[in-house]
């Protein structure tokens, strides 16, 4: 299985750090995280991303604009809103979405 590349965006630094640790704990998953949507956009433009995880603290209009930006740049990317729950829920949420889209 290929390594899935993740981009995480969230304004709460502590939660972002936890999400990064959880995602990177899986052997075939690689994540980078940002609290700035501008920095996240710059990274996104220069890297192939499989999954974008949107975390807490992002304003609604920023979330919508960032999602549209991502889908315009890379139409196959999966954008998932994740606002809490345990690591099992996070993994299930991601795998369910990828399975629905036939990506795994």
N, CA, C and O of each residue as an XYZ file, in Angstrom:
416
protein
N       0.844     -1.178      0.000
C       0.000      0.000      0.000
C       0.893      1.247      0.000
O       1.915      1.298      0.686
N       0.491      2.228     -0.771
C       1.275      3.460     -0.822
C       1.067      4.279      0.449
O       0.067      4.123      1.150
N       2.010      5.134      0.725
C       1.890      6.023      1.873
C       0.884      7.120      1.550
O       0.979      7.771      0.509
N      -0.073      7.322      2.439
C      -1.048      8.396      2.287
C      -0.473      9.678      2.872
O       0.042      9.688      3.991
N      -0.566     10.745      2.110
C      -0.056     12.041      2.548
C      -1.210     12.892      3.075
O      -2.222     13.075      2.399
N      -1.042     13.406      4.287
C      -2.065     14.195      4.970
C      -1.582     15.624      5.187
O      -0.403     15.865      5.442
N      -2.500     16.548      5.082
C      -2.266     17.926      5.502
C      -3.330     18.231      6.551
O      -4.524     18.060      6.300
N      -2.898     18.679      7.718
C      -3.808     19.019      8.806
C      -3.806     20.524      9.003
O      -2.754     21.165      9.009
N      -4.989     21.073      9.164
C      -5.134     22.504      9.430
C      -6.014     22.688     10.648
O      -7.142     22.199     10.690
N      -5.495     23.394     11.638
C      -6.264     23.666     12.846
C      -5.643     24.817     13.613
O      -4.432     25.027     13.554
N      -6.449     25.547     14.317
C      -5.965     26.720     15.055
C      -5.542     26.407     16.483
O      -4.800     27.179     17.091
N      -5.999     25.290     17.025
C      -5.623     24.913     18.385
C      -4.337     24.086     18.307
O      -4.362     22.926     17.897
N      -3.222     24.687     18.701
C      -1.902     24.069     18.576
C      -1.808     22.724     19.306
O      -1.191     21.788     18.798
N      -2.411     22.623     20.486
C      -2.332     21.385     21.261
C      -3.072     20.256     20.563
O      -2.571     19.134     20.490
N      -4.256     20.545     20.052
C      -5.035     19.532     19.338
C      -4.332     19.154     18.037
O      -4.289     17.981     17.666
N      -3.789     20.143     17.356
C      -3.059     19.885     16.116
C      -1.882     18.942     16.373
O      -1.641     18.023     15.590
N      -1.163     19.162     17.446
C      -0.026     18.299     17.793
C      -0.486     16.862     18.063
O       0.185     15.908     17.668
N      -1.617     16.714     18.730
C      -2.158     15.380     19.012
C      -2.557     14.692     17.707
O      -2.247     13.519     17.498
N      -3.240     15.420     16.838
C      -3.643     14.839     15.557
C      -2.435     14.414     14.728
O      -2.442     13.350     14.110
N      -1.406     15.245     14.718
C      -0.184     14.886     13.995
C       0.422     13.596     14.552
O       0.830     12.713     13.798
N       0.474     13.503     15.851
C       1.033     12.300     16.480
C       0.192     11.074     16.131
O       0.741     10.019     15.814
N      -1.129     11.201     16.186
C      -2.015     10.069     15.895
C      -1.909      9.623     14.439
O      -1.802      8.428     14.163
N      -1.939     10.562     13.522
C      -1.875     10.209     12.103
C      -0.512      9.614     11.770
O      -0.432      8.608     11.065
N       0.540     10.214     12.262
C       1.887      9.725     11.958
C       2.220      8.410     12.653
O       3.247      7.802     12.350
N       1.379      7.960     13.573
C       1.602      6.678     14.250
C       1.352      5.495     13.311
O       1.844      4.395     13.560
N       0.601      5.711     12.250
C       0.316      4.642     11.294
C       1.435      4.565     10.262
O       1.869      5.579      9.714
N       1.885      3.358     10.016
C       3.056      3.137      9.173
C       2.923      3.746      7.774
O       3.891      4.299      7.253
N       1.771      3.655      7.177
C       1.579      4.117      5.804
C       0.911      5.483      5.714
O       0.357      5.840      4.674
N       0.962      6.244      6.797
C       0.384      7.589      6.813
C       1.475      8.590      7.171
O       2.289      8.345      8.061
N       1.485      9.720      6.468
C       2.454     10.778      6.745
C       1.704     12.110      6.793
O       1.001     12.462      5.847
N       1.851     12.839      7.879
C       1.098     14.085      8.048
C       2.007     15.260      8.364
O       3.027     15.127      9.040
N       1.599     16.418      7.848
C       2.180     17.698      8.229
C       1.022     18.556      8.713
O      -0.111     18.396      8.258
N       1.307     19.468      9.636
C       0.241     20.271     10.207
C       0.549     21.751     10.165
O       1.705     22.170     10.232
N      -0.511     22.533     10.053
C      -0.391     23.983      9.979
C      -1.503     24.635     10.790
O      -2.622     24.127     10.866
N      -1.171     25.769     11.392
C      -2.196     26.583     12.051
C      -2.515     27.805     11.200
O      -3.461     28.539     11.486
N      -1.729     28.020     10.163
C      -1.942     29.144      9.244
C      -2.428     28.607      7.908
O      -1.766     27.775      7.289
N      -3.577     29.082      7.469
C      -4.101     28.611      6.179
C      -3.219     29.046      5.005
O      -3.151     28.350      3.992
N      -2.549     30.185      5.135
C      -1.638     30.649      4.075
C      -0.460     29.688      3.915
O      -0.106     29.313      2.797
N       0.139     29.295      5.030
C       1.249     28.339      4.980
C       0.762     26.982      4.462
O       1.452     26.317      3.690
N      -0.419     26.589      4.891
C      -0.988     25.319      4.431
C      -1.235     25.350      2.929
O      -0.990     24.356      2.245
N      -1.714     26.471      2.407
C      -1.944     26.606      0.967
C      -0.629     26.508      0.196
O      -0.563     25.840     -0.836
N       0.401     27.162      0.687
C       1.708     27.110      0.017
C       2.231     25.675     -0.033
O       2.720     25.219     -1.067
N       2.125     24.978      1.079
C       2.575     23.587      1.121
C       1.738     22.740      0.161
O       2.275     21.935     -0.600
N       0.437     22.929      0.207
C      -0.492     22.142     -0.612
C      -0.188     22.301     -2.102
O      -0.267     21.335     -2.861
N       0.154     23.502     -2.512
C       0.444     23.759     -3.921
C       1.686     23.020     -4.412
O       1.830     22.769     -5.608
N       2.569     22.676     -3.503
C       3.841     22.067     -3.883
C       3.964     20.583     -3.556
O       5.023     19.989     -3.755
N       2.881     19.980     -3.053
C       2.920     18.574     -2.662
C       1.619     17.875     -3.046
O       0.549     18.483     -3.030
N       1.721     16.602     -3.389
C       0.533     15.795     -3.653
C      -0.017     15.338     -2.310
O       0.663     14.652     -1.548
N      -1.253     15.725     -2.032
C      -1.901     15.406     -0.758
C      -3.086     14.484     -1.028
O      -3.849     14.702     -1.969
N      -3.236     13.449     -0.197
C      -4.358     12.522     -0.330
C      -5.541     12.936      0.536
O      -6.697     12.826      0.128
N      -5.228     13.419      1.751
C      -6.278     13.749      2.718
C      -5.946     15.065      3.410
O      -4.823     15.276      3.869
N      -6.941     15.948      3.476
C      -6.852     17.174      4.274
C      -7.767     16.982      5.471
O      -8.954     16.695      5.313
N      -7.222     17.137      6.657
C      -8.021     17.090      7.879
C      -8.167     18.500      8.417
O      -7.178     19.180      8.692
N      -9.412     18.932      8.563
C      -9.698     20.242      9.141
C     -10.062     20.031     10.599
O     -10.967     19.259     10.916
N      -9.362     20.710     11.476
C      -9.559     20.530     12.906
C     -10.228     21.760     13.508
O     -10.790     22.588     12.790
N     -10.164     21.870     14.804
C     -10.900     22.912     15.525
C     -10.285     24.301     15.375
O      -9.098     24.459     15.089
N     -11.139     25.292     15.578
C     -10.701     26.681     15.619
C     -10.703     27.413     14.292
O     -10.373     28.598     14.240
N     -11.066     26.733     13.225
C     -11.087     27.372     11.906
C     -12.445     28.038     11.709
O     -13.487     27.414     11.912
N     -12.425     29.292     11.316
C     -13.676     29.998     11.065
C     -14.385     29.371      9.861
O     -13.736     28.850      8.955
N     -15.712     29.424      9.859
C     -16.508     28.783      8.807
C     -16.108     29.238      7.410
O     -15.962     28.415      6.506
N     -15.929     30.543      7.229
C     -15.609     31.031      5.880
C     -14.210     30.583      5.449
O     -13.980     30.334      4.266
N     -13.285     30.480      6.386
C     -11.933     30.008      6.071
C     -11.982     28.527      5.695
O     -11.321     28.094      4.751
N     -12.762     27.768      6.434
C     -12.914     26.342      6.144
C     -13.457     26.137      4.729
O     -12.945     25.307      3.977
N     -14.483     26.886      4.375
C     -15.083     26.765      3.038
C     -14.105     27.201      1.952
O     -13.964     26.522      0.935
N     -13.434     28.319      2.161
C     -12.472     28.820      1.175
C     -11.301     27.851      1.013
O     -10.853     27.600     -0.106
N     -10.806     27.312      2.119
C      -9.678     26.391      2.053
C     -10.081     25.091      1.351
O      -9.315     24.547      0.556
N     -11.270     24.604      1.646
C     -11.772     23.397      0.988
C     -11.876     23.609     -0.516
O     -11.439     22.758     -1.292
N     -12.447     24.731     -0.936
C     -12.564     25.031     -2.368
C     -11.192     25.153     -3.016
O     -10.979     24.655     -4.121
N     -10.268     25.808     -2.338
C      -8.901     25.940     -2.833
C      -8.286     24.556     -3.068
O      -7.715     24.297     -4.127
N      -8.407     23.681     -2.085
C      -7.819     22.345     -2.188
C      -8.423     21.557     -3.343
O      -7.704     20.943     -4.132
N      -9.743     21.579     -3.435
C     -10.412     20.814     -4.485
C     -10.120     21.367     -5.875
O     -10.094     20.615     -6.850
N      -9.905     22.654     -5.971
C      -9.558     23.248     -7.260
C      -8.142     22.845     -7.673
O      -7.893     22.560     -8.844
N      -7.223     22.821     -6.720
C      -5.828     22.481     -6.992
C      -5.632     20.982     -7.241
O      -4.904     20.576     -8.147
N      -6.302     20.171     -6.411
C      -6.163     18.713     -6.483
C      -7.551     18.087     -6.304
O      -7.934     17.745     -5.185
N      -8.301     17.936     -7.389
C      -9.700     17.474     -7.308
C      -9.897     16.121     -6.623
O     -10.991     15.837     -6.136
N      -8.864     15.288     -6.576
C      -9.008     13.961     -5.961
C      -8.762     13.947     -4.458
O      -8.914     12.907     -3.817
N      -8.386     15.085     -3.890
C      -8.090     15.124     -2.460
C      -9.386     14.923     -1.663
O     -10.463     15.356     -2.073
N      -9.248     14.261     -0.528
C     -10.367     14.094      0.399
C     -10.225     15.123      1.510
O      -9.200     15.172      2.191
N     -11.247     15.941      1.692
C     -11.243     16.940      2.762
C     -12.217     16.449      3.833
O     -13.403     16.251      3.569
N     -11.697     16.259      5.032
C     -12.485     15.704      6.133
C     -12.453     16.678      7.299
O     -11.390     17.145      7.708
N     -13.622     16.974      7.822
C     -13.719     17.793      9.034
C     -13.626     16.847     10.222
O     -14.422     15.916     10.350
N     -12.662     17.087     11.076
C     -12.515     16.258     12.270
C     -12.412     17.170     13.485
O     -11.465     17.944     13.627
N     -13.401     17.061     14.349
C     -13.455     17.972     15.487
C     -13.434     17.258     16.825
O     -13.829     17.831     17.840
N     -12.979     16.017     16.840
C     -12.846     15.362     18.125
C     -13.168     13.888     18.070
O     -13.579     13.350     17.042
N     -12.969     13.256     19.200
C     -13.144     11.821     19.306
C     -11.791     11.171     19.490
O     -10.753     11.818     19.353
N     -11.810      9.920     19.793
C     -10.563      9.203     20.028
C      -9.850      8.821     18.752
O     -10.342      9.058     17.649
N      -8.672      8.221     18.922
C      -7.866      7.841     17.763
C      -8.560      6.799     16.906
O      -8.386      6.780     15.688
N      -9.344      5.935     17.529
C     -10.097      4.933     16.767
C     -11.134      5.575     15.871
O     -11.339      5.141     14.737
N     -11.786      6.601     16.373
C     -12.776      7.320     15.571
C     -12.098      8.017     14.407
O     -12.609      7.990     13.287
N     -10.972      8.631     14.650
C     -10.235      9.323     13.596
C      -9.871      8.357     12.476
O     -10.124      8.635     11.304
N      -9.282      7.227     12.835
C      -8.883      6.247     11.825
C     -10.098      5.724     11.065
O     -10.067      5.615      9.839
N     -11.155      5.404     11.783
C     -12.378      4.904     11.151
C     -12.965      5.928     10.202
O     -13.393      5.585      9.100
N     -12.988      7.170     10.617
C     -13.502      8.265      9.802
C     -12.728      8.369      8.480
O     -13.324      8.501      7.411
N     -11.426      8.311      8.566
C     -10.575      8.428      7.385
C     -10.733      7.208      6.481
O     -10.943      7.353      5.277
N     -10.633      6.015      7.051
C     -10.739      4.799      6.255
C     -12.113      4.669      5.603
O     -12.218      4.226      4.459
N     -13.154      5.049      6.320
C     -14.512      5.002      5.763
C     -14.623      5.898      4.535
O     -15.162      5.487      3.507
N     -14.118      7.111      4.643
C     -14.180      8.055      3.514
C     -13.391      7.527      2.317
O     -13.871      7.566      1.185
N     -12.190      7.039      2.571
C     -11.354      6.535      1.492
C     -11.970      5.298      0.844
O     -11.885      5.113     -0.370
N     -12.585      4.461      1.662
C     -13.262      3.265      1.130
C     -14.466      3.671      0.266
O     -14.675      3.119     -0.814
N     -15.254      4.639      0.753
C     -16.411      5.129     -0.006
C     -16.001      5.614     -1.383
O     -16.714      5.392     -2.362
N     -14.873      6.266     -1.462
C     -14.399      6.858     -2.715
C     -13.591      5.865     -3.552
O     -13.091      6.217     -4.620
N     -13.461      4.626     -3.072
C     -12.730      3.605     -3.799
C     -11.226      3.808     -3.815
O     -10.539      3.327     -4.716
N     -10.716      4.513     -2.830
C      -9.282      4.810     -2.789
C      -8.500      3.798     -1.973
O      -7.269      3.811     -1.966
N      -9.220      2.921     -1.286
C      -8.554      1.815     -0.572
C      -9.392      0.561     -0.739
O      -9.029     -0.496     -0.224
